[in-house]
Amino acid sequence: MNNLLSLLDIVEDTTVDGPGFRTSIYAAGCPRRCQDCHNPQSWAMENGALWTIDAVMEKIKQAEFSNVTFSGGDPLMQVEAFTGLAKQIRKETNKTIWCYTGYLYEQITASAKLSLILPYIDVLVDGRYDKNQRDESLPFIGSKNQRVIDVSASRRSREGSRLAKCEAGASLLATM
């Protein structure tokens, strides 16, 4: 597994990438190039700096009361490294993990490589940003086509194809 992540930034105590205070880890690299993307500098992998998983873990542990969000760019462009990081977070902390990606949940579960991260994340925000479906009233997402998926509940569900969608993130807000 790859021990290096190409990151644009690590922002501690942010409140925009999920409920409560979070340490947001912004991945470099995204092939989608969504029109009106809020983070176009994330498109090029070379815009990131290389971080080891251990160095990122130190930052995460310093933010004692913050949970974690993987954003970007698209963290799944570096799925092996982010899976390694998610495993370490699970092993060493009790923090929840949200992951934003342009992939759809169905694409991730159908891919042996991409699905490696799913056992280690709690919430997946899927789908590319679509400026034609922009809706600023929706918490944690930029456009109506994106979904906030409680991956933990989906794992517990006996129906493998059933998605445990959160009603505008409200049920997650109550528990995190």
BATIBA-505494 format. One record per atom (N, C-alpha, C, O): residue in three letters; atom name; x, y, z. Coordinates in pm, whole numbers, plus 50000, padded with zeros to 5 digits. Example, Ala and Ser with C-alpha at 12.3 -4.5 7.8 and 13.67 -1.06 7.14 Angstrom:
BEGIN
NODE  residuo  atomo     c1     c2     c3
NODE      ALA      N  51319  49431  50780
NODE      ALA     CA  51230  49550  50780
NODE      ALA      C  51320  49670  50780
NODE      ALA      O  51424  49668  50846
NODE      SER      N  51285  49775  50708
NODE      SER     CA  51367  49894  50714
NODE      SER      C  51290  50003  50787
NODE      SER      O  51341  50114  50804
//
This chain:
BEGIN
NODE  residuo  atomo     c1     c2     c3
NODE      MET      N  50084  49881  50000
NODE      MET     CA  50000  50000  50000
NODE      MET      C  50088  50125  50000
NODE      MET      O  50192  50127  50066
NODE      ASN      N  50048  50227  49928
NODE      ASN     CA  50123  50350  49915
NODE      ASN      C  50118  50429  50046
NODE      ASN      O  50010  50449  50102
NODE      ASN      N  50234  50474  50093
NODE      ASN     CA  50243  50548  50218
NODE      ASN      C  50248  50700  50196
NODE      ASN      O  50254  50775  50292
NODE      LEU      N  50244  50745  50070
NODE      LEU     CA  50252  50888  50040
NODE      LEU      C  50122  50939  49980
NODE      LEU      O  50062  50876  49894
NODE      LEU      N  50081  51057  50030
NODE      LEU     CA  49962  51123  49978
NODE      LEU      C  50004  51256  49917
NODE      LEU      O  50087  51327  49974
NODE      SER      N  49946  51291  49803
NODE      SER     CA  49967  51422  49744
NODE      SER      C  49852  51510  49791
NODE      SER      O  49737  51490  49752
NODE      LEU      N  49884  51609  49876
NODE      LEU     CA  49781  51691  49940
NODE      LEU      C  49800  51838  49909
NODE      LEU      O  49911  51889  49901
NODE      LEU      N  49686  51905  49892
NODE      LEU     CA  49687  52051  49876
NODE      LEU      C  49698  52119  50011
NODE      LEU      O  49768  52219  50026
NODE      ASP      N  49627  52062  50110
NODE      ASP     CA  49620  52128  50240
NODE      ASP      C  49558  52034  50342
NODE      ASP      O  49489  51938  50307
NODE      ILE      N  49584  52064  50467
NODE      ILE     CA  49514  52003  50580
NODE      ILE      C  49462  52120  50662
NODE      ILE      O  49540  52202  50711
NODE      VAL      N  49331  52127  50678
NODE      VAL     CA  49268  52238  50751
NODE      VAL      C  49205  52182  50877
NODE      VAL      O  49117  52096  50872
NODE      GLU      N  49250  52233  50990
NODE      GLU     CA  49197  52187  51119
NODE      GLU      C  49079  52273  51162
NODE      GLU      O  49071  52391  51130
NODE      ASP      N  48989  52210  51234
NODE      ASP     CA  48873  52278  51295
NODE      ASP      C  48786  52351  51195
NODE      ASP      O  48736  52460  51225
NODE      THR      N  48766  52294  51079
NODE      THR     CA  48672  52351  50982
NODE      THR      C  48533  52295  51010
NODE      THR      O  48519  52188  51068
NODE      THR      N  48432  52369  50969
NODE      THR     CA  48293  52325  50993
NODE      THR      C  48214  52312  50863
NODE      THR      O  48091  52302  50867
NODE      VAL      N  48281  52311  50749
NODE      VAL     CA  48208  52309  50621
NODE      VAL      C  48204  52173  50554
NODE      VAL      O  48123  52153  50463
NODE      ASP      N  48288  52079  50595
NODE      ASP     CA  48298  51950  50526
NODE      ASP      C  48239  51836  50608
NODE      ASP      O  48297  51727  50615
NODE      GLY      N  48126  51860  50670
NODE      GLY     CA  48061  51760  50754
NODE      GLY      C  48021  51823  50886
NODE      GLY      O  48052  51940  50911
NODE      PRO      N  47953  51746  50969
NODE      PRO     CA  47901  51802  51095
NODE      PRO      C  48011  51824  51199
NODE      PRO      O  48106  51748  51207
NODE      GLY      N  47996  51929  51276
NODE      GLY     CA  48090  51958  51384
NODE      GLY      C  48225  52004  51332
NODE      GLY      O  48241  52036  51214
NODE      PHE      N  48321  52007  51423
NODE      PHE     CA  48457  52045  51384
NODE      PHE      C  48525  51925  51318
NODE      PHE      O  48512  51812  51363
NODE      ARG      N  48598  51954  51210
NODE      ARG     CA  48661  51846  51134
NODE      ARG      C  48802  51888  51092
NODE      ARG      O  48830  52007  51073
NODE      THR      N  48887  51791  51077
NODE      THR     CA  49015  51810  51012
NODE      THR      C  48994  51766  50868
NODE      THR      O  48975  51647  50841
NODE      SER      N  48999  51860  50775
NODE      SER     CA  48976  51829  50634
NODE      SER      C  49109  51813  50563
NODE      SER      O  49197  51898  50571
NODE      ILE      N  49121  51701  50494
NODE      ILE     CA  49242  51666  50421
NODE      ILE      C  49209  51677  50273
NODE      ILE      O  49130  51599  50221
NODE      TYR      N  49271  51773  50206
NODE      TYR     CA  49240  51804  50067
NODE      TYR      C  49339  51736  49973
NODE      TYR      O  49456  51775  49966
NODE      ALA      N  49292  51637  49901
NODE      ALA     CA  49374  51562  49806
NODE      ALA      C  49400  51644  49680
NODE      ALA      O  49315  51721  49636
NODE      ALA      N  49519  51626  49625
NODE      ALA     CA  49549  51681  49492
NODE      ALA      C  49511  51575  49389
NODE      ALA      O  49526  51455  49411
NODE      GLY      N  49460  51623  49276
NODE      GLY     CA  49426  51533  49166
NODE      GLY      C  49278  51510  49152
NODE      GLY      O  49213  51455  49241
NODE      CYS      N  49223  51552  49038
NODE      CYS     CA  49083  51524  49004
NODE      CYS      C  49067  51537  48853
NODE      CYS      O  49094  51644  48797
NODE      PRO      N  49023  51431  48787
NODE      PRO     CA  49010  51436  48642
NODE      PRO      C  48879  51498  48593
NODE      PRO      O  48864  51520  48473
NODE      ARG      N  48785  51526  48683
NODE      ARG     CA  48650  51565  48642
NODE      ARG      C  48640  51708  48590
NODE      ARG      O  48565  51735  48497
NODE      ARG      N  48715  51798  48649
NODE      ARG     CA  48715  51938  48607
NODE      ARG      C  48573  51995  48596
NODE      ARG      O  48535  52051  48493
NODE      CYS      N  48498  51980  48703
NODE      CYS     CA  48359  52027  48705
NODE      CYS      C  48354  52179  48683
NODE      CYS      O  48435  52253  48737
NODE      GLN      N  48259  52222  48602
NODE      GLN     CA  48241  52364  48577
NODE      GLN      C  48202  52433  48707
NODE      GLN      O  48114  52385  48779
NODE      ASP      N  48266  52545  48738
NODE      ASP     CA  48246  52621  48861
NODE      ASP      C  48289  52545  48987
NODE      ASP      O  48237  52570  49095
NODE      CYS      N  48384  52455  48972
NODE      CYS     CA  48441  52383  49087
NODE      CYS      C  48491  52484  49189
NODE      CYS      O  48551  52585  49152
NODE      HIS      N  48466  52458  49318
NODE      HIS     CA  48512  52551  49421
NODE      HIS      C  48661  52534  49452
NODE      HIS      O  48717  52612  49528
NODE      ASN      N  48725  52434  49393
NODE      ASN     CA  48863  52406  49424
NODE      ASN      C  48942  52364  49299
NODE      ASN      O  49002  52257  49298
NODE      PRO      N  48943  52447  49193
NODE      PRO     CA  49007  52406  49067
NODE      PRO      C  49158  52382  49080
NODE      PRO      O  49216  52310  48999
NODE      GLN      N  49222  52443  49179
NODE      GLN     CA  49365  52418  49197
NODE      GLN      C  49392  52273  49236
NODE      GLN      O  49506  52227  49230
NODE      SER      N  49287  52201  49275
NODE      SER     CA  49303  52061  49314
NODE      SER      C  49308  51966  49195
NODE      SER      O  49339  51848  49213
NODE      TRP      N  49281  52013  49077
NODE      TRP     CA  49274  51924  48961
NODE      TRP      C  49408  51858  48930
NODE      TRP      O  49412  51740  48898
NODE      ALA      N  49516  51932  48940
NODE      ALA     CA  49649  51880  48902
NODE      ALA      C  49718  51815  49022
NODE      ALA      O  49736  51878  49126
NODE      MET      N  49756  51690  49006
NODE      MET     CA  49825  51616  49112
NODE      MET      C  49953  51687  49154
NODE      MET      O  49990  51686  49272
NODE      GLU      N  50021  51749  49058
NODE      GLU     CA  50149  51815  49089
NODE      GLU      C  50132  51941  49175
NODE      GLU      O  50231  51995  49224
NODE      ASN      N  50010  51989  49194
NODE      ASN     CA  49987  52104  49283
NODE      ASN      C  49994  52065  49430
NODE      ASN      O  49998  52153  49517
NODE      GLY      N  49997  51937  49458
NODE      GLY     CA  50002  51890  49596
NODE      GLY      C  50145  51875  49646
NODE      GLY      O  50240  51868  49568
NODE      ALA      N  50157  51868  49777
NODE      ALA     CA  50284  51836  49843
NODE      ALA      C  50272  51693  49895
NODE      ALA      O  50164  51649  49935
NODE      LEU      N  50383  51620  49894
NODE      LEU     CA  50380  51482  49941
NODE      LEU      C  50387  51476  50093
NODE      LEU      O  50472  51539  50156
NODE      TRP      N  50295  51401  50150
NODE      TRP     CA  50287  51379  50294
NODE      TRP      C  50291  51229  50320
NODE      TRP      O  50234  51151  50243
NODE      THR      N  50357  51189  50427
NODE      THR     CA  50348  51049  50469
NODE      THR      C  50221  51032  50553
NODE      THR      O  50168  51128  50609
NODE      ILE      N  50175  50909  50561
NODE      ILE     CA  50058  50880  50645
NODE      ILE      C  50089  50918  50790
NODE      ILE      O  50003  50974  50858
NODE      ASP      N  50209  50889  50838
NODE      ASP     CA  50245  50923  50976
NODE      ASP      C  50239  51073  51001
NODE      ASP      O  50192  51116  51107
NODE      ALA      N  50285  51154  50907
NODE      ALA     CA  50280  51300  50924
NODE      ALA      C  50136  51350  50928
NODE      ALA      O  50103  51439  51006
NODE      VAL      N  50050  51294  50843
NODE      VAL     CA  49909  51332  50844
NODE      VAL      C  49845  51289  50976
NODE      VAL      O  49764  51363  51033
NODE      MET      N  49880  51171  51023
NODE      MET     CA  49824  51123  51151
NODE      MET      C  49860  51216  51266
NODE      MET      O  49778  51238  51355
NODE      GLU      N  49980  51271  51266
NODE      GLU     CA  50018  51365  51371
NODE      GLU      C  49926  51486  51371
NODE      GLU      O  49882  51531  51477
NODE      LYS      N  49896  51540  51252
NODE      LYS     CA  49804  51655  51242
NODE      LYS      C  49665  51616  51292
NODE      LYS      O  49601  51693  51364
NODE      ILE      N  49618  51498  51254
NODE      ILE     CA  49485  51452  51295
NODE      ILE      C  49478  51438  51447
NODE      ILE      O  49379  51479  51508
NODE      LYS      N  49580  51382  51506
NODE      LYS     CA  49580  51362  51652
NODE      LYS      C  49589  51494  51727
NODE      LYS      O  49537  51505  51839
NODE      GLN      N  49654  51595  51669
NODE      GLN     CA  49663  51726  51733
NODE      GLN      C  49526  51790  51747
NODE      GLN      O  49502  51864  51843
NODE      ALA      N  49438  51764  51654
NODE      ALA     CA  49302  51818  51657
NODE      ALA      C  49216  51721  51738
NODE      ALA      O  49138  51644  51682
NODE      GLU      N  49233  51725  51867
NODE      GLU     CA  49176  51626  51958
NODE      GLU      C  49026  51606  51944
NODE      GLU      O  48978  51492  51954
NODE      PHE      N  48951  51712  51922
NODE      PHE     CA  48806  51701  51921
NODE      PHE      C  48745  51704  51781
NODE      PHE      O  48623  51708  51766
NODE      SER      N  48829  51703  51679
NODE      SER     CA  48780  51710  51541
NODE      SER      C  48773  51572  51478
NODE      SER      O  48863  51489  51497
NODE      ASN      N  48666  51548  51403
NODE      ASN     CA  48658  51429  51321
NODE      ASN      C  48730  51458  51189
NODE      ASN      O  48790  51565  51176
NODE      VAL      N  48726  51367  51093
NODE      VAL     CA  48810  51378  50974
NODE      VAL      C  48725  51376  50847
NODE      VAL      O  48627  51302  50838
NODE      THR      N  48764  51458  50750
NODE      THR     CA  48703  51457  50617
NODE      THR      C  48813  51447  50512
NODE      THR      O  48913  51519  50518
NODE      PHE      N  48792  51357  50416
NODE      PHE     CA  48877  51349  50297
NODE      PHE      C  48804  51423  50186
NODE      PHE      O  48689  51390  50156
NODE      SER      N  48868  51522  50126
NODE      SER     CA  48806  51599  50019
NODE      SER      C  48913  51627  49914
NODE      SER      O  49016  51560  49910
NODE      GLY      N  48888  51724  49830
NODE      GLY     CA  48990  51748  49730
NODE      GLY      C  48951  51854  49632
NODE      GLY      O  48890  51957  49660
NODE      GLY      N  48993  51820  49514
NODE      GLY     CA  49036  51702  49442
NODE      GLY      C  48943  51583  49471
NODE      GLY      O  48831  51598  49521
NODE      ASP      N  48994  51468  49437
NODE      ASP     CA  48921  51345  49465
NODE      ASP      C  49013  51248  49536
NODE      ASP      O  49107  51196  49475
NODE      PRO      N  48987  51221  49664
NODE      PRO     CA  49073  51129  49739
NODE      PRO      C  49083  50990  49675
NODE      PRO      O  49184  50922  49693
NODE      LEU      N  48981  50949  49602
NODE      LEU     CA  48984  50815  49544
NODE      LEU      C  49077  50806  49423
NODE      LEU      O  49100  50697  49371
NODE      MET      N  49131  50919  49378
NODE      MET     CA  49237  50915  49277
NODE      MET      C  49366  50859  49340
NODE      MET      O  49457  50817  49269
NODE      GLN      N  49371  50861  49472
NODE      GLN     CA  49483  50806  49549
NODE      GLN      C  49428  50703  49648
NODE      GLN      O  49463  50705  49766
NODE      VAL      N  49342  50615  49600
NODE      VAL     CA  49265  50528  49689
NODE      VAL      C  49354  50441  49778
NODE      VAL      O  49318  50418  49894
NODE      GLU      N  49465  50393  49729
NODE      GLU     CA  49550  50307  49813
NODE      GLU      C  49606  50385  49932
NODE      GLU      O  49604  50336  50045
NODE      ALA      N  49656  50504  49907
NODE      ALA     CA  49712  50585  50015
NODE      ALA      C  49604  50630  50113
NODE      ALA      O  49625  50627  50234
NODE      PHE      N  49488  50672  50061
NODE      PHE     CA  49380  50715  50151
NODE      PHE      C  49320  50598  50228
NODE      PHE      O  49274  50616  50341
NODE      THR      N  49320  50479  50170
NODE      THR     CA  49276  50361  50245
NODE      THR      C  49374  50333  50358
NODE      THR      O  49332  50302  50470
NODE      GLY      N  49503  50345  50331
NODE      GLY     CA  49602  50328  50436
NODE      GLY      C  49585  50429  50548
NODE      GLY      O  49596  50395  50666
NODE      LEU      N  49558  50554  50512
NODE      LEU     CA  49534  50658  50611
NODE      LEU      C  49408  50628  50691
NODE      LEU      O  49408  50639  50814
NODE      ALA      N  49301  50590  50623
NODE      ALA     CA  49176  50558  50693
NODE      ALA      C  49194  50442  50790
NODE      ALA      O  49139  50444  50900
NODE      LYS      N  49271  50341  50752
NODE      LYS     CA  49300  50228  50842
NODE      LYS      C  49372  50277  50967
NODE      LYS      O  49340  50235  51078
NODE      GLN      N  49470  50367  50948
NODE      GLN     CA  49544  50420  51063
NODE      GLN      C  49453  50502  51154
NODE      GLN      O  49463  50493  51276
NODE      ILE      N  49366  50582  51095
NODE      ILE     CA  49272  50661  51175
NODE      ILE      C  49185  50567  51258
NODE      ILE      O  49165  50592  51377
NODE      ARG      N  49135  50461  51198
NODE      ARG     CA  49052  50363  51269
NODE      ARG      C  49129  50295  51381
NODE      ARG      O  49077  50272  51490
NODE      LYS      N  49255  50262  51353
NODE      LYS     CA  49338  50190  51449
NODE      LYS      C  49376  50277  51569
NODE      LYS      O  49381  50229  51682
NODE      GLU      N  49403  50405  51544
NODE      GLU     CA  49461  50490  51647
NODE      GLU      C  49366  50592  51709
NODE      GLU      O  49402  50657  51807
NODE      THR      N  49246  50608  51654
NODE      THR     CA  49153  50709  51707
NODE      THR      C  49011  50655  51705
NODE      THR      O  48985  50545  51656
NODE      ASN      N  48920  50732  51758
NODE      ASN     CA  48777  50700  51748
NODE      ASN      C  48704  50804  51663
NODE      ASN      O  48584  50826  51680
NODE      LYS      N  48775  50868  51574
NODE      LYS     CA  48719  50974  51490
NODE      LYS      C  48635  50916  51377
NODE      LYS      O  48665  50809  51324
NODE      THR      N  48530  50988  51339
NODE      THR     CA  48452  50950  51222
NODE      THR      C  48522  51003  51097
NODE      THR      O  48595  51102  51102
NODE      ILE      N  48497  50936  50985
NODE      ILE     CA  48560  50975  50858
NODE      ILE      C  48453  50995  50752
NODE      ILE      O  48374  50905  50723
NODE      TRP      N  48451  51115  50694
NODE      TRP     CA  48369  51146  50577
NODE      TRP      C  48462  51149  50457
NODE      TRP      O  48577  51192  50468
NODE      CYS      N  48412  51104  50342
NODE      CYS     CA  48491  51107  50219
NODE      CYS      C  48408  51162  50104
NODE      CYS      O  48302  51108  50072
NODE      TYR      N  48455  51270  50044
NODE      TYR     CA  48392  51330  49925
NODE      TYR      C  48459  51273  49801
NODE      TYR      O  48581  51264  49795
NODE      THR      N  48379  51235  49701
NODE      THR     CA  48433  51183  49576
NODE      THR      C  48338  51211  49461
NODE      THR      O  48217  51224  49480
NODE      GLY      N  48394  51222  49342
NODE      GLY     CA  48312  51236  49222
NODE      GLY      C  48256  51104  49173
NODE      GLY      O  48165  51101  49091
NODE      TYR      N  48311  50994  49223
NODE      TYR     CA  48257  50863  49187
NODE      TYR      C  48121  50843  49252
NODE      TYR      O  48092  50904  49355
NODE      LEU      N  48039  50759  49193
NODE      LEU     CA  47913  50719  49255
NODE      LEU      C  47937  50597  49343
NODE      LEU      O  48027  50517  49316
NODE      TYR      N  47857  50583  49446
NODE      TYR     CA  47867  50469  49537
NODE      TYR      C  47864  50338  49459
NODE      TYR      O  47940  50245  49490
NODE      GLU      N  47778  50331  49360
NODE      GLU     CA  47765  50208  49281
NODE      GLU      C  47893  50177  49203
NODE      GLU      O  47929  50061  49187
NODE      GLN      N  47962  50280  49155
NODE      GLN     CA  48090  50261  49086
NODE      GLN      C  48197  50211  49183
NODE      GLN      O  48280  50127  49149
NODE      ILE      N  48193  50265  49304
NODE      ILE     CA  48292  50226  49404
NODE      ILE      C  48272  50080  49445
NODE      ILE      O  48369  50004  49451
NODE      THR      N  48148  50042  49474
NODE      THR     CA  48124  49904  49517
NODE      THR      C  48151  49804  49405
NODE      THR      O  48179  49688  49433
NODE      ALA      N  48142  49846  49280
NODE      ALA     CA  48167  49757  49167
NODE      ALA      C  48317  49743  49136
NODE      ALA      O  48355  49659  49054
NODE      SER      N  48400  49822  49199
NODE      SER     CA  48544  49821  49172
NODE      SER      C  48619  49759  49289
NODE      SER      O  48610  49807  49402
NODE      ALA      N  48693  49653  49262
NODE      ALA     CA  48773  49589  49367
NODE      ALA      C  48872  49688  49429
NODE      ALA      O  48894  49685  49550
NODE      LYS      N  48929  49774  49348
NODE      LYS     CA  49028  49870  49397
NODE      LYS      C  48963  49982  49479
NODE      LYS      O  49005  50009  49591
NODE      LEU      N  48861  50047  49423
NODE      LEU     CA  48799  50161  49491
NODE      LEU      C  48727  50119  49619
NODE      LEU      O  48726  50194  49716
NODE      SER      N  48668  50001  49619
NODE      SER     CA  48588  49958  49735
NODE      SER      C  48673  49925  49857
NODE      SER      O  48619  49903  49965
NODE      LEU      N  48805  49920  49842
NODE      LEU     CA  48891  49891  49956
NODE      LEU      C  48874  49992  50069
NODE      LEU      O  48895  49958  50186
NODE      ILE      N  48837  50115  50037
NODE      ILE     CA  48826  50219  50139
NODE      ILE      C  48696  50211  50219
NODE      ILE      O  48689  50259  50332
NODE      LEU      N  48593  50151  50162
NODE      LEU     CA  48460  50155  50223
NODE      LEU      C  48453  50102  50366
NODE      LEU      O  48380  50161  50447
NODE      PRO      N  48523  49995  50403
NODE      PRO     CA  48513  49948  50542
NODE      PRO      C  48566  50047  50646
NODE      PRO      O  48540  50031  50765
NODE      TYR      N  48638  50148  50602
NODE      TYR     CA  48704  50239  50696
NODE      TYR      C  48641  50377  50703
NODE      TYR      O  48682  50459  50785
NODE      ILE      N  48543  50405  50618
NODE      ILE     CA  48479  50537  50622
NODE      ILE      C  48336  50524  50674
NODE      ILE      O  48272  50420  50659
NODE      ASP      N  48289  50631  50736
NODE      ASP     CA  48153  50633  50792
NODE      ASP      C  48053  50690  50694
NODE      ASP      O  47941  50641  50683
NODE      VAL      N  48093  50795  50624
NODE      VAL     CA  48001  50866  50535
NODE      VAL      C  48072  50892  50402
NODE      VAL      O  48188  50934  50399
NODE      LEU      N  48000  50867  50295
NODE      LEU     CA  48049  50895  50160
NODE      LEU      C  47959  51002  50100
NODE      LEU      O  47837  50987  50098
NODE      VAL      N  48019  51109  50050
NODE      VAL     CA  47946  51209  49973
NODE      VAL      C  47986  51183  49828
NODE      VAL      O  48100  51209  49789
NODE      ASP      N  47892  51133  49749
NODE      ASP     CA  47927  51089  49614
NODE      ASP      C  47870  51179  49506
NODE      ASP      O  47779  51258  49530
NODE      GLY      N  47928  51166  49386
NODE      GLY     CA  47879  51240  49270
NODE      GLY      C  47957  51366  49243
NODE      GLY      O  47997  51438  49335
NODE      ARG      N  47980  51392  49116
NODE      ARG     CA  48051  51513  49077
NODE      ARG      C  47962  51636  49099
NODE      ARG      O  47839  51624  49100
NODE      TYR      N  48023  51750  49116
NODE      TYR     CA  47948  51875  49128
NODE      TYR      C  47888  51909  48992
NODE      TYR      O  47956  51904  48889
NODE      ASP      N  47758  51944  48992
NODE      ASP     CA  47688  51984  48869
NODE      ASP      C  47631  52123  48891
NODE      ASP      O  47534  52140  48965
NODE      LYS      N  47691  52223  48826
NODE      LYS     CA  47647  52362  48848
NODE      LYS      C  47501  52383  48811
NODE      LYS      O  47437  52473  48866
NODE      ASN      N  47446  52303  48721
NODE      ASN     CA  47305  52315  48683
NODE      ASN      C  47210  52263  48790
NODE      ASN      O  47090  52288  48785
NODE      GLN      N  47264  52190  48887
NODE      GLN     CA  47183  52139  48997
NODE      GLN      C  47226  52199  49131
NODE      GLN      O  47197  52145  49237
NODE      ARG      N  47295  52312  49124
NODE      ARG     CA  47343  52378  49245
NODE      ARG      C  47227  52411  49338
NODE      ARG      O  47122  52458  49293
NODE      ASP      N  47248  52386  49467
NODE      ASP     CA  47146  52417  49567
NODE      ASP      C  47217  52448  49699
NODE      ASP      O  47264  52357  49768
NODE      GLU      N  47225  52575  49732
NODE      GLU     CA  47297  52618  49852
NODE      GLU      C  47224  52583  49981
NODE      GLU      O  47282  52596  50089
NODE      SER      N  47099  52539  49972
NODE      SER     CA  47024  52505  50093
NODE      SER      C  47058  52365  50145
NODE      SER      O  47023  52330  50258
NODE      LEU      N  47126  52285  50064
NODE      LEU     CA  47158  52147  50104
NODE      LEU      C  47285  52145  50188
NODE      LEU      O  47389  52195  50144
NODE      PRO      N  47279  52087  50308
NODE      PRO     CA  47401  52083  50390
NODE      PRO      C  47503  51985  50334
NODE      PRO      O  47469  51875  50292
NODE      PHE      N  47628  52026  50335
NODE      PHE     CA  47744  51943  50304
NODE      PHE      C  47761  51907  50157
NODE      PHE      O  47861  51843  50123
NODE      ILE      N  47670  51946  50068
NODE      ILE     CA  47684  51916  49926
NODE      ILE      C  47659  52042  49845
NODE      ILE      O  47597  52137  49894
NODE      GLY      N  47708  52042  49721
NODE      GLY     CA  47694  52161  49638
NODE      GLY      C  47584  52152  49535
NODE      GLY      O  47533  52255  49489
NODE      SER      N  47546  52028  49497
NODE      SER     CA  47443  52014  49394
NODE      SER      C  47352  51895  49427
NODE      SER      O  47392  51801  49496
NODE      LYS      N  47230  51902  49376
NODE      LYS     CA  47126  51804  49411
NODE      LYS      C  47158  51661  49370
NODE      LYS      O  47103  51567  49428
NODE      ASN      N  47245  51643  49272
NODE      ASN     CA  47279  51507  49229
NODE      ASN      C  47371  51436  49327
NODE      ASN      O  47384  51313  49322
NODE      GLN      N  47436  51510  49415
NODE      GLN     CA  47526  51450  49511
NODE      GLN      C  47447  51388  49626
NODE      GLN      O  47338  51435  49660
NODE      ARG      N  47503  51282  49684
NODE      ARG     CA  47434  51212  49793
NODE      ARG      C  47524  51202  49915
NODE      ARG      O  47645  51183  49904
NODE      VAL      N  47463  51214  50032
NODE      VAL     CA  47531  51189  50159
NODE      VAL      C  47487  51049  50201
NODE      VAL      O  47370  51027  50233
NODE      ILE      N  47580  50955  50201
NODE      ILE     CA  47547  50815  50223
NODE      ILE      C  47612  50767  50353
NODE      ILE      O  47734  50778  50370
NODE      ASP      N  47532  50716  50442
NODE      ASP     CA  47581  50658  50567
NODE      ASP      C  47635  50519  50534
NODE      ASP      O  47560  50422  50532
NODE      VAL      N  47764  50511  50508
NODE      VAL     CA  47826  50385  50467
NODE      VAL      C  47819  50282  50580
NODE      VAL      O  47803  50163  50554
NODE      SER      N  47831  50328  50704
NODE      SER     CA  47822  50236  50817
NODE      SER      C  47687  50165  50817
NODE      SER      O  47681  50044  50836
NODE      ALA      N  47580  50239  50797
NODE      ALA     CA  47445  50179  50793
NODE      ALA      C  47429  50090  50671
NODE      ALA      O  47364  49986  50678
NODE      SER      N  47488  50129  50559
NODE      SER     CA  47481  50047  50438
NODE      SER      C  47552  49913  50460
NODE      SER      O  47506  49810  50412
NODE      ARG      N  47663  49916  50533
NODE      ARG     CA  47735  49791  50565
NODE      ARG      C  47650  49702  50654
NODE      ARG      O  47649  49580  50637
NODE      ARG      N  47580  49762  50750
NODE      ARG     CA  47498  49684  50843
NODE      ARG      C  47370  49631  50779
NODE      ARG      O  47312  49534  50826
NODE      SER      N  47327  49695  50671
NODE      SER     CA  47204  49656  50603
NODE      SER      C  47219  49516  50544
NODE      SER      O  47323  49482  50488
NODE      ARG      N  47115  49437  50556
NODE      ARG     CA  47117  49302  50499
NODE      ARG      C  47101  49307  50347
NODE      ARG      O  47135  49211  50279
NODE      GLU      N  47051  49416  50294
NODE      GLU     CA  47034  49432  50149
NODE      GLU      C  47157  49504  50095
NODE      GLU      O  47171  49625  50113
NODE      GLY      N  47245  49431  50031
NODE      GLY     CA  47370  49488  49983
NODE      GLY      C  47351  49605  49888
NODE      GLY      O  47437  49693  49883
NODE      SER      N  47242  49608  49814
NODE      SER     CA  47225  49715  49716
NODE      SER      C  47153  49837  49775
NODE      SER      O  47144  49941  49711
NODE      ARG      N  47103  49824  49897
NODE      ARG     CA  47030  49934  49958
NODE      ARG      C  47128  50041  50006
NODE      ARG      O  47226  50010  50073
NODE      LEU      N  47102  50164  49974
NODE      LEU     CA  47182  50275  50022
NODE      LEU      C  47112  50337  50141
NODE      LEU      O  46992  50365  50136
NODE      ALA      N  47186  50359  50246
NODE      ALA     CA  47130  50428  50362
NODE      ALA      C  47154  50577  50342
NODE      ALA      O  47253  50631  50391
NODE      LYS      N  47064  50641  50270
NODE      LYS     CA  47080  50784  50243
NODE      LYS      C  47034  50863  50365
NODE      LYS      O  46937  50828  50432
NODE      CYS      N  47104  50968  50391
NODE      CYS     CA  47069  51053  50503
NODE      CYS      C  46979  51164  50452
NODE      CYS      O  47005  51225  50348
NODE      GLU      N  46874  51189  50523
NODE      GLU     CA  46785  51298  50487
NODE      GLU      C  46857  51429  50516
NODE      GLU      O  46859  51478  50629
NODE      ALA      N  46916  51485  50411
NODE      ALA     CA  46988  51613  50418
NODE      ALA      C  47091  51615  50530
NODE      ALA      O  47121  51720  50586
NODE      GLY      N  47145  51496  50564
NODE      GLY     CA  47248  51487  50666
NODE      GLY      C  47196  51499  50807
NODE      GLY      O  47275  51495  50901
NODE      ALA      N  47065  51514  50827
NODE      ALA     CA  47010  51540  50960
NODE      ALA      C  47036  51426  51057
NODE      ALA      O  47071  51451  51173
NODE      SER      N  47019  51303  51014
NODE      SER     CA  47039  51192  51107
NODE      SER      C  47184  51183  51151
NODE      SER      O  47212  51141  51263
NODE      LEU      N  47276  51219  51065
NODE      LEU     CA  47417  51217  51103
NODE      LEU      C  47449  51329  51200
NODE      LEU      O  47530  51312  51291
NODE      LEU      N  47389  51443  51181
NODE      LEU     CA  47412  51555  51271
NODE      LEU      C  47375  51518  51414
NODE      LEU      O  47439  51562  51509
NODE      ALA      N  47271  51437  51429
NODE      ALA     CA  47224  51399  51561
NODE      ALA      C  47319  51304  51631
NODE      ALA      O  47319  51296  51754
NODE      THR      N  47402  51231  51556
NODE      THR     CA  47486  51129  51617
NODE      THR      C  47634  51164  51621
NODE      THR      O  47712  51092  51683
NODE      MET      N  47675  51273  51556
NODE      MET     CA  47819  51301  51550
NODE      MET      C  47853  51432  51617
NODE      MET      O  47970  51471  51621
//
